[in-house]
Each structure stands twice: as structure tokens, then as C-alpha cells.
């Protein structure tokens, strides 16, 4: 079957507002169905992709055989599954990992792979997955993928290197059940400088045209600050945070959080200092990572206000034609949780390119992994790397599989 000339079919799990779906759709993939359990995100998805594309399904307690039957798919017919379960942060290590109900989302994700058995999958997660539960979470996850017959590739990716105007790090896991070799896409531009601030994908490029007027129809409504909050924001210079303000301008919650950092006996300098709170962004750098707190903490580079919902969406590379539904809090949560569509499109094109061009046949294993750009690793990350290395097939066995 000449799969790379047919339109690929995919489903999206934990679809959110549809950032990943938009990127894959723009690359030519047909997202035949999406699944999510947050009503505002479902409303957003269906408004932008078409009625009833996204279904309200509790992926922690669903029957994937039923979902597959409802979609009239045979096992192995699907080309792709995109999206990944959130890393919940607690787990029982060792032999009971898969019995622990707190790992239900991961268990069900593995079951979805088994039931649908797509040729490829792409799973995204926060960088914390690499060290959660001393590395057990990501290692057990990949073990299960390998046991299902997938060759797996893992990389921590710095999204400012892939045309996203934001310093955002994410772990991407790609798998293929046909033994096809995969290489992650080369950066559009390699970021450099302290914490990789130097990039041509800057905040100025993303939002500078939104300075002059409000546009309620696209959720761009500039907030007029008053009182002490205006004093705080006005006092911040580019690159400064709450800790740079005079003490009388630091709000009480900031002081309490700063104090808690040393009350357990750990010196402040070893805990990263006080939380930063408000932050004045720079036009000449990629934005800080967009989260649900961005409109309350990220101060505009040149105006004395915080970012609007649309400015946050721009930083996440959503087009202005993409509309969000729900309350303001629900909208920014959808935006902050999304995979930037521009990055997703690059990943989609790379998967299809490798599918068409591969000349190797790899054994089910963790074929390649890359967990940091830094030259040094923390002890926790070193431990994870050691466990990941144990999942790799020796090179001579891989060579036997080459065509």
C-alpha cells in the first residue's frame, strides 16, 4: 500500500482545543475524530473543526473497542494517534506500576494503542515526565509501547527552535509499528544564549501589531490597570520580575511563597529563590512559556498591562481565525495546554517524510533518545537515562534488520 500518497487518517486523544489537530490538519492529515472531556475545549474544537468532530469521552474510563467500532475502523487501519495523557505526578514504582489506579490515564493510552494499533503515534508531555517517580513513569510507558511492537523515539524539544515565539520545552515520543526509522526534524533555527533566549522567533514578531486597539471579536481586550497593581507594573523594567520591586510593592502572597522556600531548612539560593510573580517581557526574545497564569503574570513589553487572551494565543501560534469558547479562565487554560499548531505541523510532515523515505527496519525498542541540550545532567535525569539505555536494542541486532 502506497501510504504516503493516500490521505492519512488520525484520531486525537486528550485533544483539548485542537492545537495539535490543527497542525496535523494543515499538514494534510484527516483527523477523523477527537476525544476530550472538558466541555469548553470540546466547544472550541467543534467550532473550529466541524460539528461533532470532538466527542465528550472520559479517557480514564472508556471502552476503546466501542470507540473503534463506532468509527468503523479495523485494528491497524488507522495511520496515527496524536496527543498524550497528562503526567499526573504520582505513581507506585516497580511491579505494581500498571496496577496503580493513579496511572489509569497511561494504562488507557496504552490500551488505545493496542486496540486501534495505528502505524504511528505521537505523544507529547511536559519535561517533568522524564524524572516523575524517579523516571519510572516514562520508562514504564515506553516499555509498554515496545511490548506492543513499536519502535520508539524520544526527545526533549525546545520549541523556540521550531518557529514558535516562546521558550517552551516539551517531551515528544514518536512510535512506529512497522520498524521504520525516524529522525526528529532539524531545528528551523538553533536557539542560543543564556537559557536559549537568542532567536528570531520573538514576541515582537508575534504580537507587536496588536498594540494600538482592542478587538473583542478575537479576544484582544487590553486590561486597564489601576491602583497598586498599576504601580507594580509601571515599576517593572524589561526582564524584571516581582523580586525586583521595592518591598512595599510586593504583594502578600508573593512574600508568603518566598518565605515557605526557606522554612523547610533549604536555603533560598538552592531552591531557585522566591517565585517571580509578575514579569515584564522582552520584545526581542521568545516569550516565556504560556500557561493558564500568563494573562495575570506576563506584563506587555511596552505597555503597562498584562497580555490579552489573543496575544497568548498568538504566542502559541494559533491564527486569529481560531476562536476559543468558554469563560476567560477556560479559554486561557485551553491555550496554555495546547501543542502549538506550527510545531505540530512540522512534526506531522516529518513523520510522513520518514514513513515514505525510510530504508531501515528497526526492531521494537527505544531506538533513540535525547533528553537535554545541556552538557550536564542532574542525578535524577542521569538515573532516567540509565534506565532508558537499558531499553535499547544493541547496535549489531539493529544492523541485522537493515534492508
N, C-alpha and C positions, 0 to 999 in steps of 0.2 A: 504494500500500500504506500503510495507516494504522499506521506502525511504532511510534508511541508508545503504542498501545493493546495491541499484542502484547507478550508477554514477550520481552525482549531476550536474545539468545544471545551468549556471550562465551567466549573462551579466555584463560588466563593463562600468559604466558611468564615464565621466571625466577620461578616462583611462590613460592618459599620456603615458609614455614609457612602462608601464606594470609592475611596481614593485608589485602592489597588485595582478595582474593577475598571475604573476609568482609564488607567494606564494601559492595562491589557487590552481593553476595547480599542483604544487608539492605535495599538499595535496590530489590530486585525483579529483579535481573539473574540469569539462569540461566548459571552458569559450567559449561559442558558438559565442559570438560577443562582440566587444568593440567599444566604441564611443568616439571621441575626435575631436577637430577642429584645432589643431596645426599640420601642415604638417610634421615638423621634428620628432615630437613624434609619429605620425602615421607611418612614415617610419621606425622608430626604432621598434615599436610594431610589424609590419608586418614582418620585417626581422627576428625577434626572435620567433614569434609565428605562422607564416604562412601567405601566401599571402591573402589579403582581410579579415583578421580577425578583423582589426580595421577600422572603417568607419569614413569618414570625415563628421561629423554632428555637426551643431550648436545647442547645447543642450538648448540654451536660446530661440530658435525659431523653435522647431521641433515638428512633429506630432508623438506622441508615439504610437497611434493606427496604423499608417502606418508602423512604425518600427516593431511593434509586428506582423503585417500581413506579412511583408517581411521575418520575421524569422519563419513564420508558427507556431506560438505559440498561444495557447488559454489563456485567462485570468486565472491566478492561476496555470498554468503549470510549470512555472519557479521556481526553488528552491531558487535562490539567486540573489540579485543585490548587487554589490560591488562598492565602490567609492562614493564620495560625492561632492556636489557643493562647490566651494571656497566661503569663507565668505568674502563678498565684503566690509564690513566695514561701509556702510551707509544704513540707513533704516528709515522708518517712523514707529514709535511705535503705539500701540493702535489698534483701529478697522480698520485702513487703511493699516495695515501691508501687507496683501495679495494683496492689490490693487496697492501698490507702485511698479512701473516698475523696480526699482533698486533691488527688491527681485525676479526678474524673474527666476534666476537660481534655487532658492529654490522652487518657485512655480512649475517649470517644474520637479524638482526632485520628489516632492510630486505627480505630475501627473503621472510620470513614475511608482511610487509605485502603484497608483490606477489602471493604465492601465494593467501593467504586473501582479500585485498582487502576488509577489513572496512569498514563505513561510517564507523566512528570508531575511534580508538585513543587510549590514554593511556599515556604513557611517563614514568616517574619516575627521577630520578637525583640524585646529590649535587650541591651547589652548585659543586664543583670542576670539573664538566663545562664550565662557562662559560669557564674560562681554560686548561683542559688543552690542551697542544700549541698554545699561543698562540691558543686559540679555534677551531682547525681542527676538533677533534672534533665540537663541537656544530654548527658551520656546515655541515660536510660531511654530517652526519646529516640536517639539515633540508633541504639541497639534494636529497638522495636522496628524501626524503618528498615534496617538491614535484614532483620528476620523475615520481613515481608517480601524481600527480594530486590530492594532498592540499593543503588549505588548513590552515596550521599556526599554532598559538598557543603561546607560551612565556611562562612566568612563574616567577620565584623566589618561593616562597611560605613564609611564616612560620607554622608550624603551630600555634603558641600562639594565633593569631588564629582558629583553626577548631576550637575546643573540645578541643584536645589540651593536656594539662597539662605542656608540655615546650617548651623553646626549641630547635626543630628546623627547619632551613631545607632545603628541597628544591626542585629544579628540576622543573617539570611541563611536559610538552609534549603538547598535545592536537591531533589532526588529524581532519579530515573530508573525505571524497572527493566529497561532493555539493554542495560550495560553501556549506555552511550556516555562518552566523555564530555565533561562540561568545564568551561572556564568562566569565571565571573568577568563581567565586562571591564575593560580597561577604563580608568578614570577619564572623564571628559577633560578635566584639568586637575593635576595633583595639587592638593592644598599644602600650604607650608606655613612656617612661622609658629610662634608660641600658640599652643592648642589649635593649630591649623586655622588661624584667622585669615591668612592671606589667600584670597580667592577673588576671581572676577564675578562670581555669583553673589552679589552683595544685596544688602537690604535696600540700598538706593535703587538698584535695578528693579526690585520687586514692588516698591510702594511709593516712590517719590512723586508720582503723578497724582496721588490721592491727597496731597496736602491742602488743596485750595477750597474744596467744597464737600458738603455732605451728599451722600447718595443712598438714601434709605432703601431703595429698591434692591441694592446689593449688600445690605448690612454694613454700609460705611457711614457711621454716625459718630462724629468726634465728640468725646465727652468733655464738657466744660468743668474743670476742677475748681474748687473753692476752698477757703479756709486753710487748715494746716496741711491738708493733702497738696494743695497748690503750692504752699511754701516748700514742702519737701521736694516736689517735682522740680520746681523752679531752681532750687539749690543744687540739683544734680547736674554735673557736667558729663559729657560723653564718656562712657566707660565706668562711671561711678555707680555705687550701689548704696543701700541704706547705711552700711557701716561707715561710709564716707561722710555722712551727715553729722552736724552737731547733735549732741546727745538729746537736746530738748526737742529735736525733730524726729527722733527715732520712736516709732510707736511702741506701746507697751508689749504687744505680742512679740515683737522683734527682740526686746530686751529679755523676756522670759525664755524664748527659744535659745538665745545666746547663753543665758545662764545655765540652762539644762545641759549644754555641751560640756560644762566643766564640773557639774555636780556629781557625776559618777566617778570622779577622780582622774579622768583622762584630760590631759592638758589641752587647752583650746587649739594650740598650734598643731596638735596631732589629730584633731578632729575636723580640720578644714575651716576653723573659725566660725563666726556667727553666720546664720543664714543671711542671704543677701537682700531679700525683700525686693523693694523697687530697684530697677536697673535702667539706666539711661543707655539706650542702644546707639551703635555707631552706624552711620550710613555706609561707611567704607569697608565694612566687614560683613560676612554672613551673619544673619540673626542668630540669637541664642535659640535653643530648642523650643519649639512651640508646644506648650502643654495647655491644659484647661485653665491654668493660672495666668496665662500670657496677658489677657486684657486688663488684669488688675495689677500686674507687676512690671510689664515691659513698657518703658517710657519712650515715646517717639524721639528720634534723634534731634529734631529741631523745634518741635512744638511742645508746650507744657501740658501734655495729656498722655494717656496710655493708648496702646494700639486698639484699633477697631476690630470687629469680627472679620471684616473683609480683608484688612491688612494681614491678619493672621492666616486667613485662607490663601492669600497671595503668596505668603512665605512658604506655605505648604504646597504651592504650585497648582492650586485649583484655579480654573478660569473663572472670570466674573460671571459667566453664564451659568455656573453651577450654583444652585440655590439651596440653602440649608433651612430645615424646618424644626420647630420647637421653640423653647424659651432661649434667651441669650446664653444661659448656662449650658443648656443642652446642645446648642449649636457649637459652642467653643469646645465642648467635650468631644463632639464628633470630629471637629477639625484637628484637635490635638492628638487624637487616637489614630488618625488616618496615616496610611502609607502615601507619601507624596506621589501624585499621578505621574509626574515627569520621570521619577526614578522607577516606578513600576513599569512604565513603557519601555525603558532601557532594558530592564530585566526580562520582559516578555520577548523583546526582539532577540536578546542574547540566547534565551532558551531555544527559540525556534531556529536560530542560526546554528547552534551546536547540534540540534536534532538533525538538521539537514547535512551538516558537514563532518560529523564525527567519523573517524577512521579506526577507532578502538572499540573493543568490547571489554568493559571492566567487570570484575566480579562484584557482587553485592558486598559493600564495605563502606567505611568512611574513606573516600578516595583522597580528599584534600581538605585541609582546614587551615584557617588563618584568623587568629583571634585578636591581633593588635598590630598597630603601626609602630608602637613604641619599641625601643630596643630592650627594655627591661620589663619583666612580668612580676606581678605581685605573687606571694606564696600561694594564694588561693587560685590564681589563674595558672600558675605552674602545675598545680595539682590537677586541674581540669585538663590541661594539655597532655599530661602524662596518661590520664585515662582515655582521652581521645586517641592518642597514638596507638593504644592497645587495640583499637577498633579497625586499624588499617591493615589491609592485606599486604604481605611482603611483596616488594617490587618484582621479584622473579615470578611470582604467581600471576601478577598483573600482566607481565610480558607474555605469558602463555596465552592470554586471552586476546592479544592484538590480532587484527585481521591482516 
